Amino acid sequence: MTKVGLVMRKIQFTEAQGPRIYAERLKAIAADEGIEIVFVQPERHVSGYDQAPGFEYEKGDLVNYDIVLDQLYRENIDHVICTVSGFTFLKLFIDKCVLFPHSYPHPALTGADMMRPFYSIVDKAIVHTEYLKQRFAEDFGVTDVDVIPIGFEEELARRHYNPSAVVKNRVLWIGRDEPNRRPEIPIAYAKAHPDAEVVMVFGGLRYKESMKKYDIPPNVKLMFALGRDDIFRLMNSAKVYWSTSVFDTFAMPLAEAMAMGKLIVKPDHPCYGHISGRHAFAGNPDNWFELVNMALAAPAAVSEDNRERAFERFSERVMREGYRKFFAEWIG
């Protein structure tokens, strides 16, 4: 069985959110193609918190190269997928090295300046959206780019779909307590609209502590590190899914919300262009409250149009077919 190293940061394996979900899904898809995904991660100079001074992720990546290379050589791995830019210099040691970024050096994101030099060595990438493919070409001159979404679990989306269980005043938000996710906005909305129920879900238990700095009104419910069944069950119960992030490389919860027929309120940044449908409304802090209110007041409890488009564009079937073609070309 051919081995492919998947290089991820330690924190990405410990949180119940996008990167870890992607890793587990890729491992299962690759196994069906006769490929073993080997998880590779640094062991030192890491922090459990986002960009702690002295422990900025890219610094930590640089001082962990020997450990990562030792793991790759020990497993006789000569094909590597990196999910973080800090390990793109593996290209100097391993020819078949592709970047699949869970972030991007966008000016609004923490560490953008530190990321940029690592992208200068990239010659092949996998991205989630056509928007990111365009950015790679325009920002870094990288044109060998495959677009493969992180596909949602169709079985879960079918099993938990029940329009009669929708709570008509419930707004769902999923993210992190980080500046670019802007959790203060749904909290402010809840304070201004006490009749709405706002559920905020965080991927890691570490956010239990950091969220204590906010004044949380009684109509906000905080939840942490939910499993996949719980996420889809909760997603089904909400009428509106709201994203307030500044920038995303894919926005996996938005794709899942589309699949569950939610009415979507999202940022108007072009990185969210793939989240489009009859009931996907783009806005900004100036009009989001009104858009959320309009969506809550809509006569339909769900959007079958959003659900149909999600199954067509972002399902696990689409992801599986994308990686089947990618592996056939990259590995042969």
C-alpha positions in Angstrom: 0.0 0.0 0.0 1.4 3.4 -1.0 2.0 5.8 1.9 1.2 9.5 1.8 2.2 11.7 4.7 -0.3 14.2 5.9 1.5 16.9 7.8 -0.7 18.8 10.3 -0.1 20.8 13.5 -0.8 19.1 16.8 -3.6 21.4 17.6 -5.4 20.5 14.4 -5.6 16.9 15.6 -7.0 17.7 19.0 -10.0 20.0 18.0 -13.3 18.7 16.8 -13.5 20.9 13.7 -12.5 21.2 10.1 -8.8 20.1 9.9 -9.3 17.0 12.0 -12.6 16.1 10.1 -10.8 16.6 6.8 -7.9 14.3 7.9 -10.2 11.4 9.0 -12.2 11.7 5.8 -9.1 11.8 3.6 -7.8 8.7 5.3 -10.9 6.8 4.6 -11.1 7.9 1.0 -7.5 7.1 0.4 -7.8 3.6 1.9 -10.4 2.8 -0.8 -7.8 3.7 -3.4 -5.1 1.5 -1.9 -3.3 4.5 -0.2 -2.4 4.8 3.5 -2.5 8.3 4.9 0.1 8.6 7.7 -0.6 11.4 10.2 2.6 13.4 10.8 2.8 16.2 13.4 5.5 18.3 15.2 6.1 17.5 18.9 7.8 20.6 20.3 7.6 24.4 20.3 3.8 24.3 20.0 1.1 26.2 21.8 -2.5 25.4 22.5 -3.5 28.9 21.8 -3.6 30.9 18.6 -0.4 32.7 17.8 0.8 33.0 21.4 3.9 35.3 21.5 7.1 33.4 20.9 5.0 30.4 19.7 3.7 31.8 16.4 2.8 28.7 14.3 5.3 29.4 11.5 8.2 29.6 14.0 7.1 26.4 15.5 6.9 24.7 12.1 10.5 25.8 11.3 12.0 24.3 14.4 10.1 21.1 13.9 11.5 20.2 10.5 13.9 17.6 11.8 11.2 15.8 13.7 8.8 15.8 10.8 11.5 14.6 8.4 12.5 11.8 10.8 8.9 10.6 10.8 8.6 10.8 7.0 11.9 9.0 6.4 11.1 6.3 9.1 7.9 5.5 7.2 9.6 5.6 3.8 7.2 8.3 2.7 8.0 10.2 -0.6 4.5 11.8 -1.1 3.4 14.5 1.3 0.3 16.7 1.7 0.8 19.7 4.0 -2.2 21.5 5.4 -0.2 24.4 6.8 2.2 26.7 4.9 4.9 26.4 7.5 6.0 23.0 6.2 6.2 23.9 2.5 10.0 23.9 2.7 9.7 20.1 2.8 9.8 20.5 -0.9 13.6 20.9 -0.5 13.7 17.3 0.8 10.7 15.5 -0.8 9.9 16.2 -4.4 6.2 15.1 -4.3 5.0 17.7 -1.9 1.6 19.4 -2.3 0.0 22.2 -0.2 -3.6 21.8 0.9 -4.0 25.0 3.0 -6.5 25.4 5.9 -5.5 29.1 5.9 -4.2 31.7 3.4 -2.1 34.8 3.8 -5.1 37.1 3.6 -4.4 40.5 5.3 -7.3 40.0 7.7 -5.9 36.8 9.1 -3.5 36.4 12.0 0.0 35.6 10.9 -0.5 36.5 7.3 2.9 38.2 6.9 4.6 35.2 8.4 2.7 32.8 6.0 3.6 34.6 2.8 7.3 33.5 2.4 6.3 29.9 2.8 4.0 30.2 -0.2 6.9 31.3 -2.4 8.2 27.7 -2.7 4.8 26.1 -3.5 4.5 24.6 -7.0 1.4 22.4 -6.6 -1.6 22.9 -4.4 -5.1 21.5 -3.7 -7.7 24.0 -2.7 -11.4 24.0 -1.7 -12.7 26.6 -4.0 -12.3 28.2 -7.4 -11.7 31.5 -5.6 -8.6 30.2 -3.9 -7.3 28.7 -7.2 -7.5 32.2 -8.7 -5.7 33.6 -5.7 -2.9 31.1 -6.0 -2.4 32.1 -9.7 -2.6 35.9 -9.1 -0.7 36.1 -5.8 2.0 33.5 -6.2 2.0 32.4 -9.9 1.0 28.8 -8.9 -1.2 27.3 -11.6 -0.9 23.6 -10.9 -4.0 23.6 -8.6 -6.8 21.1 -8.1 -10.1 22.2 -6.6 -11.5 19.6 -4.2 -14.1 20.5 -1.5 -14.2 18.9 1.9 -17.3 16.9 1.3 -20.0 16.7 4.0 -21.2 13.3 5.2 -24.3 12.6 3.1 -25.5 9.8 5.4 -25.6 12.2 8.3 -27.2 14.9 6.2 -30.0 12.5 5.2 -30.5 10.8 8.6 -30.8 14.1 10.6 -32.9 16.1 8.1 -36.3 16.8 9.6 -38.0 20.1 8.6 -40.6 19.6 11.3 -38.0 19.8 14.0 -36.8 23.3 13.0 -37.0 25.8 15.9 -38.2 28.9 14.1 -36.4 31.5 16.2 -33.1 29.6 16.4 -29.9 31.1 14.8 -26.8 28.9 14.6 -23.2 30.1 14.5 -20.1 27.9 14.4 -16.6 29.1 14.8 -13.7 30.0 17.1 -13.0 32.8 19.6 -10.6 34.5 17.2 -10.7 38.0 15.8 -11.4 37.0 12.2 -14.4 34.9 13.2 -16.0 37.9 15.0 -18.0 36.1 17.7 -18.9 39.4 19.3 -21.3 40.1 16.4 -23.8 37.3 17.1 -23.6 38.1 20.8 -24.5 41.8 20.0 -27.4 40.6 17.8 -28.7 38.4 20.7 -28.6 41.4 23.1 -30.6 43.5 20.6 -33.1 40.7 19.8 -34.0 38.9 23.0 -36.8 36.9 21.3 -34.2 35.1 19.1 -32.3 32.1 20.3 -28.6 32.2 19.3 -26.6 29.0 19.5 -22.8 29.4 19.2 -20.7 26.3 18.8 -16.9 26.2 19.3 -14.6 23.4 18.0 -12.3 23.2 21.0 -12.9 22.9 24.8 -10.2 25.6 25.2 -12.8 28.3 24.2 -14.7 27.7 27.4 -12.2 29.8 29.1 -11.7 32.5 26.5 -15.4 33.1 26.0 -15.6 34.2 29.7 -14.5 37.6 28.7 -17.8 38.3 26.9 -21.0 39.4 28.5 -23.3 36.5 27.4 -27.0 37.3 27.3 -29.5 34.6 28.4 -30.7 33.9 24.9 -27.2 32.8 23.8 -26.3 29.1 24.3 -22.6 28.2 24.1 -21.6 24.6 23.1 -18.1 23.1 22.7 -16.4 20.3 20.8 -19.5 18.5 19.6 -19.4 15.2 17.7 -20.5 14.9 14.1 -24.0 13.5 14.9 -24.6 16.3 17.4 -23.5 18.9 14.9 -26.0 17.7 12.2 -28.8 17.2 14.7 -28.2 20.8 16.0 -27.9 22.1 12.4 -31.2 20.6 11.6 -32.9 22.3 14.5 -31.9 25.9 13.5 -33.8 27.9 10.9 -30.9 30.2 10.1 -27.2 29.6 9.8 -25.0 32.7 10.2 -21.3 33.1 9.4 -19.6 36.3 10.4 -16.0 35.4 9.5 -13.8 37.9 7.7 -12.2 35.2 5.4 -12.4 31.5 4.9 -10.6 29.0 2.8 -13.8 26.8 2.5 -16.2 27.4 5.3 -17.1 23.8 6.0 -20.1 24.6 8.4 -21.6 26.8 5.7 -21.6 23.9 3.2 -23.1 21.6 5.9 -25.7 24.2 6.6 -26.6 24.3 2.9 -26.9 20.5 3.0 -29.3 20.7 5.9 -31.5 23.2 4.1 -30.7 26.1 6.3 -31.4 29.7 5.3 -27.9 31.2 5.1 -26.6 34.6 6.1 -22.9 35.0 5.1 -20.3 37.6 4.5 -20.2 39.4 1.1 -16.5 38.6 0.5 -15.9 36.8 -2.8 -14.2 33.9 -0.9 -17.8 32.8 -0.1 -18.9 32.8 -3.7 -19.3 29.0 -3.7 -22.0 29.3 -1.0 -24.7 30.4 -3.4 -28.4 29.4 -3.6 -31.9 30.9 -3.6 -31.7 31.3 0.2 -28.1 32.3 0.7 -27.9 36.0 1.6 -24.6 37.9 1.5 -24.2 40.9 3.7 -21.9 42.7 6.2 -22.0 44.2 9.7 -24.1 47.1 8.5 -27.0 44.9 7.4 -26.5 41.5 8.9 -29.1 42.0 11.8 -31.7 42.8 9.2 -30.8 39.9 7.0 -31.0 37.5 10.0 -34.4 38.9 10.9 -35.7 38.6 7.4 -34.5 35.0 7.2 -36.1 34.1 10.5 -39.4 35.7 9.3 -39.4 33.8 6.0 -42.5 31.5 5.6 -40.4 28.4 4.6 -38.8 26.5 7.5 -36.1 25.1 5.2 -34.6 25.7 1.7 -34.8 22.7 -0.5 -32.9 24.7 -3.2 -29.9 25.2 -0.8 -30.0 21.5 0.1 -30.0 20.4 -3.5 -27.1 22.6 -4.5 -25.0 21.4 -1.6 -25.5 17.7 -2.5 -24.5 18.6 -6.1 -21.3 20.6 -5.2 -20.0 19.7 -1.7 -21.0 16.1 -0.9 -18.5 13.4 0.1 -19.2 11.8 -3.3 -17.7 15.0 -5.0 -14.7 14.9 -2.6 -14.1 11.2 -3.2 -14.2 11.6 -7.0 -11.8 14.6 -6.8 -9.2 12.7 -4.8 -9.6 9.6 -6.9 -8.5 11.6 -9.9 -5.9 13.5 -8.0 -4.2 10.4 -6.6 -4.3 8.7 -10.0 -2.3 11.5 -11.5 0.0 12.4 -8.6 0.9 8.8 -7.5 0.1 6.9 -10.7 
